[in-house]
Amino acid sequence: MSDQLEHLRPAGGKHAIEEVVFEINLATEPPLQVQKYESILSDLLKDDLPKFENKILTGIHVTDDTVRKEEPELTGFALHSFKKDGSVQFRLHSMKGPPEGQSWVAINILEYSRWNKIKPKALRWLEAILEVQEDLVANGITLNYIDRFYWDSEDPFPADDVFQFKESNYVPTALQDNQIGWSSRLSFAHKEDGFTQTDTVAVAHEFNQVHNFSRATVSMPLRVVFNEARTYAELFSEGSVNELFDKLHNDNKRILADILKPEIQDMIELEIGTDT
C-alpha cells in the first residue's frame, strides 16, 4: 500500500460496506394492510428483531386562514435489532404509499459479514410478510450497497488514488485531480429476460473543514422491474427472489471493480464470483 493510502479507512475494516438494503417493491393493489403486522410479526420475529414500531404520519393542512392538524395515518411498521453501542443492527420495515405511489418492504443490514451469511437472514425476514398477507403483488426488487471510505488525514482526499476516473464507465473524468465536495449520479437501464434492470451509481466526496471530516461514498441501488407483476408468494416459492438478489450482488461487485483502483479492490478484498 502506498503511503498516501495509509490514512484511508474502509467502513467495515476489511470491506467498505456500511449498509445493504434489500427491497421488494409492491403493486398498489392489494394494499399493504399495515395494521395487521404488529400482532403477528412482533411475536414471529421477536428473537431476531425484538423492537417493533408503527410508522405514523401526521400531516398539516394550511390555507390562507387556517392551519389544521390532520388525523394521524398508519403508513408502515419497523422491527429492529441493535448493536452493543445501541445503534441499529438490522431493520425490517415497510411503507404504504399513496394510491398512485410506491409501497415497499425492505431489510436494512447495518452490520455486514458475508453475502452468504446476511442474504438468508434478509430473505427469511422478507418471507415472513407472507404470514400476514399472502395476496401481495410485487413489481420488482432493489438491492442497494452503500460503501464508504473515511479519510483520517488533514491532507486532501486522494481521489485519483481511489477511483479509476480515466478507465471507469461510471465515474466522470472531470472529477479527478483531487477536487473536494463533488458528487456524480449516473443511471443505466437494460432489458433482461422478463424484466428491465436499472443500475444507478452515485459517487460522492463529502468534506467539512470545520469538523475535519472527509469521506467518499459509493451508493449503488440496482433495481429490477418485472415485465409482468408477480405475486409475493411466487418470488419465494419459485426461488426467483434468491436468484435475482444473487445477480444484483454480483453486478454490484462488477461495477465496483470498474470504479475502484486495483489497490483499493485489494484493500477491501473485492473478489468477483465469490460469496463475499
KAJO-V131867 format. One record per backbone hydrogen bond with DSSP energy under -1.0 kcal/mol. CO is the residue of the C=O (numbers start at 1). NH is the residue of the N-H. Records with the same first field share a line. If there is no record, write none. Layout:
CO=NH + NH
This chain:
2=5
3=6
5=8
7=152
9=150
10=13
12=14
15=12
16=148
19=146
20=109
21=144
22=107
23=142
24=105
25=139 + 140
32=34
33=36
34=37
37=41
38=42
40=44
41=45
45=49
51=80
53=78
55=75 + 76
57=73
59=70
61=68
66=63
68=61
73=57
75=96
76=55
77=94
78=53
79=92
80=51
81=89
83=86
87=83
89=110
90=81
91=108
92=79
93=106
95=104
98=101
103=26
104=95
105=24
106=93
107=22
108=91
109=20
114=117 + 118
115=119
118=122
119=123
120=124
121=125
122=126
123=127
124=128
126=129
127=130
128=131
129=132 + 133
136=232
137=27
138=230
139=226
140=25
141=224
142=23
143=222
144=21
145=220
146=18 + 19
147=218
148=11
149=216
150=9
151=153
157=159
158=161
159=162 + 163
162=261
163=165
164=168
172=175
173=176
182=205
184=203
186=201
188=199
190=197
194=227
195=192
196=225
197=190
198=223
199=188
201=186
202=219
203=184
204=217
206=215
208=213
213=208
214=151
215=206
216=149
217=204
218=147
219=202
221=200
222=143
223=198
224=141
225=196
230=138
231=235
233=237
234=238
235=241
239=243
240=244
241=245
242=246
243=247
244=248
245=249
246=250
247=251
248=252
249=253
250=254
251=255
252=256
253=257
255=259
256=260
259=164
261=265
262=266
263=267
264=268
265=270
266=269
275=116
